[in-house]
């Protein structure tokens, strides 16, 4: 069931549909975080991407 539920990125509603939100027609995404691993090989790249995105907002 964990992989089945989706969340609308526009209105924030949850649904079991796969293609678009039945309430507003927005795009759906997986609401669950990625599984944590202490041996994560790509963490430094994700951190750099997040920091550059925050820097761009200011």
ROLOTI-524175 format. One record per atom (N, C-alpha, C): residue number from 1; atom name; x, y, z; residue in three letters. Coordinates in nm, 4 decimals. Layout:
N
<nr = NUM	atom = CA	x = X	y = Y	z = Z	rest = ALA> .
...
END
This chain:
58
<nr = 1	atom = N	x = 0.0820	y = -0.1192	z = 0.0000	rest = UNK> .
<nr = 1	atom = CA	x = 0.0000	y = 0.0000	z = 0.0000	rest = UNK> .
<nr = 1	atom = C	x = 0.0868	y = 0.1262	z = 0.0000	rest = UNK> .
<nr = 2	atom = N	x = 0.2081	y = 0.1202	z = 0.0515	rest = UNK> .
<nr = 2	atom = CA	x = 0.2926	y = 0.2392	z = 0.0633	rest = UNK> .
<nr = 2	atom = C	x = 0.3208	y = 0.3028	z = -0.0714	rest = UNK> .
<nr = 3	atom = N	x = 0.3431	y = 0.2252	z = -0.1737	rest = UNK> .
<nr = 3	atom = CA	x = 0.3753	y = 0.2791	z = -0.3036	rest = UNK> .
<nr = 3	atom = C	x = 0.2539	y = 0.3195	z = -0.3845	rest = UNK> .
<nr = 4	atom = N	x = 0.1351	y = 0.2916	z = -0.3370	rest = UNK> .
<nr = 4	atom = CA	x = 0.0152	y = 0.3178	z = -0.4145	rest = UNK> .
<nr = 4	atom = C	x = -0.0400	y = 0.4592	z = -0.3952	rest = UNK> .
<nr = 5	atom = N	x = -0.0296	y = 0.5150	z = -0.2783	rest = UNK> .
<nr = 5	atom = CA	x = -0.0906	y = 0.6441	z = -0.2511	rest = UNK> .
<nr = 5	atom = C	x = -0.0058	y = 0.7559	z = -0.3113	rest = UNK> .
<nr = 6	atom = N	x = -0.0715	y = 0.8565	z = -0.3655	rest = UNK> .
<nr = 6	atom = CA	x = -0.0055	y = 0.9709	z = -0.4280	rest = UNK> .
<nr = 6	atom = C	x = -0.0595	y = 1.0991	z = -0.3650	rest = UNK> .
<nr = 7	atom = N	x = 0.0204	y = 1.2069	z = -0.3727	rest = UNK> .
<nr = 7	atom = CA	x = -0.0198	y = 1.3363	z = -0.3199	rest = UNK> .
<nr = 7	atom = C	x = -0.0111	y = 1.4396	z = -0.4309	rest = UNK> .
<nr = 8	atom = N	x = -0.1116	y = 1.5252	z = -0.4402	rest = UNK> .
<nr = 8	atom = CA	x = -0.1136	y = 1.6296	z = -0.5413	rest = UNK> .
<nr = 8	atom = C	x = -0.0160	y = 1.7392	z = -0.5017	rest = UNK> .
<nr = 9	atom = N	x = 0.0660	y = 1.7827	z = -0.5963	rest = UNK> .
<nr = 9	atom = CA	x = 0.1629	y = 1.8878	z = -0.5670	rest = UNK> .
<nr = 9	atom = C	x = 0.0997	y = 2.0265	z = -0.5711	rest = UNK> .
<nr = 10	atom = N	x = -0.0231	y = 2.0380	z = -0.6207	rest = UNK> .
<nr = 10	atom = CA	x = -0.0918	y = 2.1665	z = -0.6293	rest = UNK> .
<nr = 10	atom = C	x = -0.1815	y = 2.1901	z = -0.5079	rest = UNK> .
<nr = 11	atom = N	x = -0.2771	y = 2.0997	z = -0.4840	rest = UNK> .
<nr = 11	atom = CA	x = -0.3749	y = 2.1210	z = -0.3764	rest = UNK> .
<nr = 11	atom = C	x = -0.3425	y = 2.0439	z = -0.2490	rest = UNK> .
<nr = 12	atom = N	x = -0.2523	y = 1.9453	z = -0.2542	rest = UNK> .
<nr = 12	atom = CA	x = -0.2126	y = 1.8715	z = -0.1346	rest = UNK> .
<nr = 12	atom = C	x = -0.3032	y = 1.7558	z = -0.0969	rest = UNK> .
<nr = 13	atom = N	x = -0.4018	y = 1.7229	z = -0.1795	rest = UNK> .
<nr = 13	atom = CA	x = -0.4920	y = 1.6110	z = -0.1521	rest = UNK> .
<nr = 13	atom = C	x = -0.4243	y = 1.4782	z = -0.1852	rest = UNK> .
<nr = 14	atom = N	x = -0.4635	y = 1.3729	z = -0.1144	rest = UNK> .
<nr = 14	atom = CA	x = -0.4124	y = 1.2378	z = -0.1380	rest = UNK> .
<nr = 14	atom = C	x = -0.5112	y = 1.1604	z = -0.2244	rest = UNK> .
<nr = 15	atom = N	x = -0.4581	y = 1.0714	z = -0.3091	rest = UNK> .
<nr = 15	atom = CA	x = -0.5438	y = 0.9912	z = -0.3958	rest = UNK> .
<nr = 15	atom = C	x = -0.4732	y = 0.8605	z = -0.4307	rest = UNK> .
<nr = 16	atom = N	x = -0.5487	y = 0.7670	z = -0.4840	rest = UNK> .
<nr = 16	atom = CA	x = -0.4936	y = 0.6409	z = -0.5325	rest = UNK> .
<nr = 16	atom = C	x = -0.4796	y = 0.6411	z = -0.6837	rest = UNK> .
<nr = 17	atom = N	x = -0.5182	y = 0.7469	z = -0.7478	rest = UNK> .
<nr = 17	atom = CA	x = -0.5056	y = 0.7574	z = -0.8929	rest = UNK> .
<nr = 17	atom = C	x = -0.3595	y = 0.7680	z = -0.9317	rest = UNK> .
<nr = 18	atom = N	x = -0.3287	y = 0.7394	z = -1.0575	rest = UNK> .
<nr = 18	atom = CA	x = -0.1903	y = 0.7378	z = -1.1042	rest = UNK> .
<nr = 18	atom = C	x = -0.1558	y = 0.8557	z = -1.1952	rest = UNK> .
<nr = 19	atom = N	x = -0.2533	y = 0.9084	z = -1.2699	rest = UNK> .
<nr = 19	atom = CA	x = -0.2200	y = 1.0038	z = -1.3744	rest = UNK> .
<nr = 19	atom = C	x = -0.2279	y = 1.1498	z = -1.3309	rest = UNK> .
<nr = 20	atom = N	x = -0.3402	y = 1.1954	z = -1.2742	rest = UNK> .
<nr = 20	atom = CA	x = -0.3535	y = 1.3340	z = -1.2298	rest = UNK> .
<nr = 20	atom = C	x = -0.4520	y = 1.3424	z = -1.1151	rest = UNK> .
<nr = 21	atom = N	x = -0.4514	y = 1.4536	z = -1.0454	rest = UNK> .
<nr = 21	atom = CA	x = -0.5368	y = 1.4748	z = -0.9286	rest = UNK> .
<nr = 21	atom = C	x = -0.6835	y = 1.4822	z = -0.9717	rest = UNK> .
<nr = 22	atom = N	x = -0.7730	y = 1.4060	z = -0.9061	rest = UNK> .
<nr = 22	atom = CA	x = -0.9144	y = 1.4113	z = -0.9430	rest = UNK> .
<nr = 22	atom = C	x = -0.9826	y = 1.5396	z = -0.8941	rest = UNK> .
<nr = 23	atom = N	x = -0.9214	y = 1.6138	z = -0.8031	rest = UNK> .
<nr = 23	atom = CA	x = -0.9828	y = 1.7349	z = -0.7484	rest = UNK> .
<nr = 23	atom = C	x = -0.9487	y = 1.8596	z = -0.8288	rest = UNK> .
<nr = 24	atom = N	x = -0.8199	y = 1.8749	z = -0.8656	rest = UNK> .
<nr = 24	atom = CA	x = -0.7781	y = 1.9973	z = -0.9351	rest = UNK> .
<nr = 24	atom = C	x = -0.7080	y = 1.9701	z = -1.0675	rest = UNK> .
<nr = 25	atom = N	x = -0.6729	y = 1.8445	z = -1.0958	rest = UNK> .
<nr = 25	atom = CA	x = -0.6044	y = 1.8118	z = -1.2207	rest = UNK> .
<nr = 25	atom = C	x = -0.4537	y = 1.8311	z = -1.2155	rest = UNK> .
<nr = 26	atom = N	x = -0.3981	y = 1.8557	z = -1.0963	rest = UNK> .
<nr = 26	atom = CA	x = -0.2551	y = 1.8789	z = -1.0811	rest = UNK> .
<nr = 26	atom = C	x = -0.1727	y = 1.7514	z = -1.0904	rest = UNK> .
<nr = 27	atom = N	x = -0.0419	y = 1.7689	z = -1.0925	rest = UNK> .
<nr = 27	atom = CA	x = 0.0508	y = 1.6560	z = -1.1003	rest = UNK> .
<nr = 27	atom = C	x = 0.0587	y = 1.5841	z = -0.9661	rest = UNK> .
<nr = 28	atom = N	x = 0.0756	y = 1.4521	z = -0.9707	rest = UNK> .
<nr = 28	atom = CA	x = 0.0854	y = 1.3705	z = -0.8500	rest = UNK> .
<nr = 28	atom = C	x = 0.2297	y = 1.3305	z = -0.8249	rest = UNK> .
<nr = 29	atom = N	x = 0.2638	y = 1.3145	z = -0.6962	rest = UNK> .
<nr = 29	atom = CA	x = 0.3973	y = 1.2685	z = -0.6597	rest = UNK> .
<nr = 29	atom = C	x = 0.3864	y = 1.1722	z = -0.5427	rest = UNK> .
<nr = 30	atom = N	x = 0.4922	y = 1.0983	z = -0.5200	rest = UNK> .
<nr = 30	atom = CA	x = 0.4988	y = 1.0042	z = -0.4098	rest = UNK> .
<nr = 30	atom = C	x = 0.5242	y = 1.0830	z = -0.2806	rest = UNK> .
<nr = 31	atom = N	x = 0.4371	y = 1.0725	z = -0.1777	rest = UNK> .
<nr = 31	atom = CA	x = 0.4536	y = 1.1527	z = -0.0571	rest = UNK> .
<nr = 31	atom = C	x = 0.5530	y = 1.0960	z = 0.0443	rest = UNK> .
<nr = 32	atom = N	x = 0.6060	y = 0.9780	z = 0.0209	rest = UNK> .
<nr = 32	atom = CA	x = 0.6941	y = 0.9127	z = 0.1161	rest = UNK> .
<nr = 32	atom = C	x = 0.8404	y = 0.9494	z = 0.0905	rest = UNK> .
<nr = 33	atom = N	x = 0.9182	y = 0.9704	z = 0.1962	rest = UNK> .
<nr = 33	atom = CA	x = 1.0604	y = 1.0006	z = 0.1769	rest = UNK> .
<nr = 33	atom = C	x = 1.1372	y = 0.8772	z = 0.1308	rest = UNK> .
<nr = 34	atom = N	x = 1.2534	y = 0.9005	z = 0.0744	rest = UNK> .
<nr = 34	atom = CA	x = 1.3385	y = 0.7894	z = 0.0314	rest = UNK> .
<nr = 34	atom = C	x = 1.3906	y = 0.7143	z = 0.1533	rest = UNK> .
<nr = 35	atom = N	x = 1.4204	y = 0.5885	z = 0.1355	rest = UNK> .
<nr = 35	atom = CA	x = 1.4720	y = 0.5069	z = 0.2444	rest = UNK> .
<nr = 35	atom = C	x = 1.6112	y = 0.5553	z = 0.2843	rest = UNK> .
<nr = 36	atom = N	x = 1.6363	y = 0.5655	z = 0.4149	rest = UNK> .
<nr = 36	atom = CA	x = 1.7649	y = 0.6144	z = 0.4651	rest = UNK> .
<nr = 36	atom = C	x = 1.8674	y = 0.5027	z = 0.4675	rest = UNK> .
<nr = 37	atom = N	x = 1.9888	y = 0.5361	z = 0.4274	rest = UNK> .
<nr = 37	atom = CA	x = 2.0995	y = 0.4430	z = 0.4336	rest = UNK> .
<nr = 37	atom = C	x = 2.2245	y = 0.5189	z = 0.4767	rest = UNK> .
<nr = 38	atom = N	x = 2.2977	y = 0.4742	z = 0.5788	rest = UNK> .
<nr = 38	atom = CA	x = 2.4198	y = 0.5432	z = 0.6189	rest = UNK> .
<nr = 38	atom = C	x = 2.5305	y = 0.5336	z = 0.5140	rest = UNK> .
<nr = 39	atom = N	x = 2.5236	y = 0.4370	z = 0.4237	rest = UNK> .
<nr = 39	atom = CA	x = 2.6226	y = 0.4232	z = 0.3177	rest = UNK> .
<nr = 39	atom = C	x = 2.5743	y = 0.4896	z = 0.1887	rest = UNK> .
<nr = 40	atom = N	x = 2.5019	y = 0.5987	z = 0.1994	rest = UNK> .
<nr = 40	atom = CA	x = 2.4467	y = 0.6672	z = 0.0837	rest = UNK> .
<nr = 40	atom = C	x = 2.5583	y = 0.7312	z = 0.0009	rest = UNK> .
<nr = 41	atom = N	x = 2.5745	y = 0.6836	z = -0.1227	rest = UNK> .
<nr = 41	atom = CA	x = 2.6819	y = 0.7316	z = -0.2092	rest = UNK> .
<nr = 41	atom = C	x = 2.6502	y = 0.8683	z = -0.2699	rest = UNK> .
<nr = 42	atom = N	x = 2.5242	y = 0.9053	z = -0.2758	rest = UNK> .
<nr = 42	atom = CA	x = 2.4849	y = 1.0263	z = -0.3471	rest = UNK> .
<nr = 42	atom = C	x = 2.4385	y = 1.1386	z = -0.2551	rest = UNK> .
<nr = 43	atom = N	x = 2.4580	y = 1.1269	z = -0.1252	rest = UNK> .
<nr = 43	atom = CA	x = 2.4089	y = 1.2277	z = -0.0310	rest = UNK> .
<nr = 43	atom = C	x = 2.4751	y = 1.3635	z = -0.0529	rest = UNK> .
<nr = 44	atom = N	x = 2.6026	y = 1.3664	z = -0.0858	rest = UNK> .
<nr = 44	atom = CA	x = 2.6700	y = 1.4952	z = -0.1045	rest = UNK> .
<nr = 44	atom = C	x = 2.6148	y = 1.5683	z = -0.2269	rest = UNK> .
<nr = 45	atom = N	x = 2.5724	y = 1.4946	z = -0.3295	rest = UNK> .
<nr = 45	atom = CA	x = 2.5148	y = 1.5579	z = -0.4481	rest = UNK> .
<nr = 45	atom = C	x = 2.3755	y = 1.6140	z = -0.4181	rest = UNK> .
<nr = 46	atom = N	x = 2.2941	y = 1.5393	z = -0.3425	rest = UNK> .
<nr = 46	atom = CA	x = 2.1616	y = 1.5892	z = -0.3053	rest = UNK> .
<nr = 46	atom = C	x = 2.1720	y = 1.7110	z = -0.2161	rest = UNK> .
<nr = 47	atom = N	x = 2.2663	y = 1.7095	z = -0.1223	rest = UNK> .
<nr = 47	atom = CA	x = 2.2871	y = 1.8228	z = -0.0330	rest = UNK> .
<nr = 47	atom = C	x = 2.3310	y = 1.9463	z = -0.1121	rest = UNK> .
<nr = 48	atom = N	x = 2.4212	y = 1.9295	z = -0.2069	rest = UNK> .
<nr = 48	atom = CA	x = 2.4657	y = 2.0419	z = -0.2895	rest = UNK> .
<nr = 48	atom = C	x = 2.3504	y = 2.0982	z = -0.3722	rest = UNK> .
<nr = 49	atom = N	x = 2.2655	y = 2.0114	z = -0.4255	rest = UNK> .
<nr = 49	atom = CA	x = 2.1505	y = 2.0554	z = -0.5032	rest = UNK> .
<nr = 49	atom = C	x = 2.0512	y = 2.1314	z = -0.4155	rest = UNK> .
<nr = 50	atom = N	x = 2.0253	y = 2.0823	z = -0.2952	rest = UNK> .
<nr = 50	atom = CA	x = 1.9344	y = 2.1485	z = -0.2036	rest = UNK> .
<nr = 50	atom = C	x = 1.9884	y = 2.2850	z = -0.1616	rest = UNK> .
<nr = 51	atom = N	x = 2.1163	y = 2.2921	z = -0.1300	rest = UNK> .
<nr = 51	atom = CA	x = 2.1750	y = 2.4185	z = -0.0891	rest = UNK> .
<nr = 51	atom = C	x = 2.1757	y = 2.5205	z = -0.2027	rest = UNK> .
<nr = 52	atom = N	x = 2.2003	y = 2.4761	z = -0.3249	rest = UNK> .
<nr = 52	atom = CA	x = 2.1986	y = 2.5690	z = -0.4380	rest = UNK> .
<nr = 52	atom = C	x = 2.0563	y = 2.6167	z = -0.4664	rest = UNK> .
<nr = 53	atom = N	x = 1.9558	y = 2.5312	z = -0.4450	rest = UNK> .
<nr = 53	atom = CA	x = 1.8174	y = 2.5728	z = -0.4645	rest = UNK> .
<nr = 53	atom = C	x = 1.7760	y = 2.6746	z = -0.3586	rest = UNK> .
<nr = 54	atom = N	x = 1.8200	y = 2.6552	z = -0.2355	rest = UNK> .
<nr = 54	atom = CA	x = 1.7891	y = 2.7530	z = -0.1304	rest = UNK> .
<nr = 54	atom = C	x = 1.8590	y = 2.8853	z = -0.1557	rest = UNK> .
<nr = 55	atom = N	x = 1.9799	y = 2.8794	z = -0.2059	rest = UNK> .
<nr = 55	atom = CA	x = 2.0558	y = 3.0007	z = -0.2350	rest = UNK> .
<nr = 55	atom = C	x = 1.9885	y = 3.0795	z = -0.3452	rest = UNK> .
<nr = 56	atom = N	x = 1.9278	y = 3.0118	z = -0.4394	rest = UNK> .
<nr = 56	atom = CA	x = 1.8576	y = 3.0765	z = -0.5501	rest = UNK> .
<nr = 56	atom = C	x = 1.7302	y = 3.1457	z = -0.5073	rest = UNK> .
<nr = 57	atom = N	x = 1.6685	y = 3.1005	z = -0.3963	rest = UNK> .
<nr = 57	atom = CA	x = 1.5444	y = 3.1624	z = -0.3466	rest = UNK> .
<nr = 57	atom = C	x = 1.5698	y = 3.2974	z = -0.2827	rest = UNK> .
<nr = 58	atom = N	x = 1.6852	y = 3.3160	z = -0.2225	rest = UNK> .
<nr = 58	atom = CA	x = 1.7144	y = 3.4416	z = -0.1505	rest = UNK> .
<nr = 58	atom = C	x = 1.7350	y = 3.5595	z = -0.2407	rest = UNK> .
END
